[in-house]
């Protein structure tokens, strides 16, 4: 019996993915561990690995099309095996969902009191010619992927003038990319009759529409849109509570300098000390490492998995260093550097982006005195780390120069109280001011 290949959840926040390309084509042999396809998620482009052997019988989600997590995207089975009717009906799920979405977006007929339908007048009806039925069905509905519709709207391209190269003549992204730019000027649909009767409002002043320069509108990338959605969700759902401490980094600076001179710790940075100090603090106050589940239960992962918020040209990505309490400082240096390099190169693994229990946002390299961070949904806290600044400090009753770093922990007040946050920061500070504790 053919094996269903479903869209996997490749990160904690992924709910759908777009197939960028298939590494195998229908009829190819597949071995366990082979790469089947490359998928664009909300965070990065990741590869789908096969856990089955056989032949790729059928691809249900072609390149440039999207599928929800758990949706069947292909079948693997024996050579010559046919997908059953039941499987075929499952296979058409994506197409049926798209048709339902198209029907939802299509204008419904307007009915008068005598129940006779009144057709909204379109440009094709107004000029006396029937609209061309390209890439559509008998009812005149144009079949196009959501991405194609979005691109058509942005570029002002008339979908009815295109021929689709996707399944069943569906218009997909590459059809839009090959369309002539000149279509943009002629593809604007005329307003419906009712709207045309409404006079446009004149500018309130002669210079109201005149600007010294032209602006631009750029659609959000999938990554940026997901960041916005997740951060808004966090602010709305999690009552944030903030606690700040100042850490004297003199001893950490001395130890880092010594380790770099002795060798074996190439590339060691203050961020590595901070990660170990976070693990040290969470080991003494594990309740800050918990989170709230959808059923309002409290989840404890049982280990410290630190998300390292990493800047990319188009947004942020949070690779996760797992079980940090079990790693030595040297392990943290090596593992975190490899982790971040994979993320910045656009080649993280699904494990790299999953399982985080606590996150760190470090703006120390930007001369930032203090800031607060928004909790990553699915976690209970996040630490905002600022720059190390030379300041006067009091030691043994005397004012002396010192290197001070401020750190602010944002916690979900539903499960983490001020005492818990304060206890965590107490031990976090202790670890950095006595960094020998982080070497144990």
N, C-alpha and C positions, 0 to 999 in steps of 0.2 A: 504494500500500500504506500502511495506517495506520502512523503513527509512535508508538512507545512513549514515554510520558513516565514517567520513573523518579524515585523519591525521590532527590534529590541529597544529597551530603554537604556541608552548609552550614557546618561547622566541623571543626576537627581531631579533636574528640572525639565527634562525632555518629555514632551507629550506627543510630538510628531517629528518626522524626519523627511528630508527630500533626498531622493536617490540622485546623486551627481553622475555616477556612471556604474555600469556593471562590469566587473572584471571577468565574468564568465558569460557566455551566451547560451541560449537554449540549445540543448544537445551536447554541451561540453561535459566531460567527466569532472567530478568534484571529489576531492580527497578531504578528509578531516583536517582542519587547520587552514584550508585554502581561503583566500579572501574572495568573497562573493561580490561585494559592492562597496562603494564609498558613499557615505551618507552625510548630509549637512544637517547638524543639529542646531539648537539655540546657542551653543557655546563654541563648537568647533566642527571640523570635518573629520569623521571617524570611519573606520573600516568595519564591515560586518564579516565575521569569520564563520566558516561552516563547521558545525559540529556533527555533520553527517557525511556519509559517502554515497556515491551514486552518480546519477546524471541529472543535470539541471533541466527538468522537463518543461517548465513553463515559468515565464516572468510575468507577474501580474501588475507590477508597478514599474513602468519604464523610466528611463533616465529623465530628469527634469520634472518628475511627478512626486508628490508627497503622499505619505501614508501615516496614519495614527499608530502610536505604540500598540503592539498586539495585533495589528492588522496583517493579514497574510499578504506577502509580497512575491512569493515564488513557491515552487514545489520541486523537491528532489526525490527521485525514485529510481527504479530499475530501467535499463534501456528498453524502449518500446512501450513502457507502461503509460496508460492513458489516465488523465485526471478524470475522476468520476463526475457524474452530473451534480452530485451534492457538493463536490469540491468546486466545480465550475460556478455554482451559485454563490459559494463563499467568495470565489475569486472576483465575482462581479460586484462585490460589496462596495469597493472604492468607487466604481463607476456609478452605482446607484446612489451613493451618498452625494456624489457631485451633481447628479441630475436633480436630486432633491434640493440641493443648494441653489442650482440654477433656477428651478421653479420658484423657489422662495424669492429670488431676486427679480424675477420677471414681473412686469406690471400686470396686475389682475384686471380683467375686464370690468368697466364701470357699468352698473345696471341702473336703468331708470325705474320709475315706479311701476311701469307696465311690464317690467322684467325683461324687456328687450335689450340685449347687450349693445353698448355703444363702444366702438373701437377708437382708441386714442390715435389721433392722426400723426403719422411719422413722416419723415422726409420722403420715403419711398412712395407713400400714398399720396402725398401732396403733389408730386410731380407727375402722377398718373402712371407710374411704372411699378411693377411688383418688385419687392425686395429680393435680391438674389439669395438663394438658399445654399450657401456655401458652408461646409462643415456643420450642417444642422440637420434636424429631422423634419418630418412632414409638417410639423406644427410651426416651423420657422425658428425654433430655438437654436441658437448657435452653441455648439459644443466647444468649450475651451476650458483649460485648466485654470484654477484660481490665480496662479502666477501670471499666466498669459493675460487674463482679464485685467490684472493690476497694471501690467506693463502697457497694455493697450490704452488704459485710462491715462497713464502718465504721459504717453507719447502721442495721445490723440489719434490713435489708429483705429479705423473702422474694421472690426472683426469680420463683418459680413463680406468684406472684399478679399479675405484671405482663404487659402486652402490649407487645411490642417494635415500635418504629417504624423500625428499621434494615432493611437488606437482608435479605430472606427472614425477616422477623419477628424479627431479632436485637435483643436489648435493648441499648440504648446509653445514654450518659450522660444525655441529656435525659429519658429515661424514668424514671431514678432521681430526678432533680431534681423531677419532677412528682409523685412518689409521696407519699402521705400520711405525715407523720411518725408518725402513730399506729401505723403498721405495725411500728415498731421494737419495741413491747412484745409483739407477738404472733408475730413472725417467727423467734424463736430456735428452732432445731431441737432436738428432744429428743435426749438422748444415746442411743447404741446400747445394746441390752440388756446387753451385757457390761459397759459402763462404768457403767450405772445400778446394777449390783449392788455396786459398790465404794463403801463409805461415805466421805463427805467427812471430811477431817481437821479437827478442831476447833482454834480458835486456841489457841496455847500459853498465853495469859493473857487475862483478861477484857478487857483494853484493847488487845490485839494489833491489832485491826482498827479501833480508834477513832483518828481524827486530828483535830487542831484545825482543819485546813483541807482543802479538796478539791484534789487535783491534776488535771492534764489531760494527755491524750495527743493529740498532733498529728502526723499523718503527714508524713514528709519531702516537700518539694516535689521535683519532678524535678531542679531545679537543685542543691538541697542534697544529694540522693542521689548525683548524678553527682560532685559535689565530693568527697564522702566516698569514693566508689569510686576515683576517680582519685588522691587523696592516699594512700590505703592502698596502691594499686598502686605508686606512686612510692617509698614508704618500703620496701616489700618488695623491689622489683626493683632500685632504684638505691642502692648503698652511698654514703650522703651523707658528705661531708667538708667541714669549715667552716674558713674563714680570715677573720679580722677585722682591720680597720685603722681608725685614727682620722684624720679629715681636718679640717684647719683651714679653716674656711669664711669667714674674714675677707675675703679678696679677692673671693670669689664674692658676698658680701653687698654689697660696694662696687660691683661691676659691675652687679648687679641693680638697685640703687638708681639708678645712673647711667642705665641703659637705660630705666627707667620714667620718669625725668625728661625725657629727650630725646625720648620718643615713638617710635611705630613698634613698640614691644614691649609693647603693652598685654596684661596678663594673664601676663607672664613670671613663672614661679615657679622655686623651687629644683629642682623635679622636672624641668624642662626642661634645666637645667644638668646634672643627674644623668644624663639620657638621653644627652646629648652626651658626657659623660665616660665612660659605659659604652661608647659607640661608639668613643671614642678608645682606651679600654683594650683592646677586642676587636680593634681594628685592629693593635695591637702584640702581642696574644696571641690569634690567631684560633682556636687549638685549644679555647679555652673556649667558642667559639660552635658547637661540634660536638655531636652527639648519637649515641646508640646505636640502631640499627635492630633489628627483631625477629630478623634473621638474624645478629646480633652484628657487623654491619659498622658502620663509623663514617661518619656522614653530615655533610657540610659544605655548607651552603646557599649559600655563596659571597657572601652579603650579610648585614648585621646587621638583623634584624627584631625589634624590642623589644616584648614584651608588657607592657602597663601594667595591673597588677592593680587592678581598680576595684570598690569596694564597692557592692552593691545592697541593697535592703531584705531580700531573701530569699537572699543569698549573694554570690558574686563572679563577675565576668566579666573576661575578659582581651582587650581590644581590642589589635590589633597595629599598630604604626607601622613601615612597611616601609622598608628601605634607609636607615637613619638616618645612616650615614656620608656619604651623598650629599646630606643636607639641611643647610642653614644653621640656626643657632640660631633665626632668625626663622621659618623653615619649620617647625621642630619645634614652636614655640609655636603656630602657626596650625593645623597638621595634627593635633597631638595633642589640642588643645582640641575641634576638630570631631569627632574620633574618639571621645573620651570622652562628648561631648554626645549623639552618636547612640546610644552604648551605654546610657547612663543613661535615655534616652528610650525604650528598647526597640526602636530601629529601626537596629541595625547592619546592614551588608551582610555577605555571606558572606566577602568578602575581609578585612573588619575583624577577623574571628575566626579567620583561618587564616594559617599560615606562620610563626608565631613561632619564633625561634631562641634567645631569651634573655628572661628576665622580670625585672621590678623590682617589689618589694613595699615601699611607702613608708608607714611609720607615723609620720613626723616630726611630723604635726599632733596627735598624741596624747600628747606628752610621754613617749615611749618611749626609754629609755636604750640598749637593745640587744636584739636578738632574732635568731632564725634562721628561715629560710623553707624550705618543702618544694618541691623541684624540680617544675615542671610536666611531666608525662609527655610524652615526645617532644622534650624539650630536655635540655641537658647541665648547665645552671647557672641559678641565680637569685640576685639581689642583694637583701638585706634592709637597708633604709635607716632609720636611727633619727632622733631629734630633734636639732636643732642646739642645744646647751646651752652656756651661758657657763661656762667653766672656767679655772682658772689653767694657763697654758702657759709653757714655757721658750723664750725667744727671745734669742739672743746672750748667753746666760749669765744672763739676768734672768727672773724670774717675772713675767709680765704676764697680764692677762685676755685670753681668746680665746674664739672661738666654734668648738666642736668637734662634729663629727658622726661617729658610728660607723657603719660599713658592714660587713656580713658576707656573703661569697659562699658559697653552698652549691653544691658541684660533685659530679658523678657520678664517683666514684673509679675506675670501670671504664675511663674514657678520659681523665680530667683528674687530674693529680697536683698535689701541693702547690706545686711550683715554678711550674707553669702558673698556678694560682690566685693565687699571690703576685705573679707578673709582671703579671697582669691588674690586681690591686689597686694595684700600684705606679703604673701609668700612669693608672688611674682617679683616684687621689689626686693625681697630678701635674696632671691636667686641671682639677680643681676648685680646687687651690691656686694654679694659674696659669691662670685662666679665659680669658685672651687666646688660649690655644692652642685653645680651643673655638670661637673666632670665625673661625678660618682656613678 
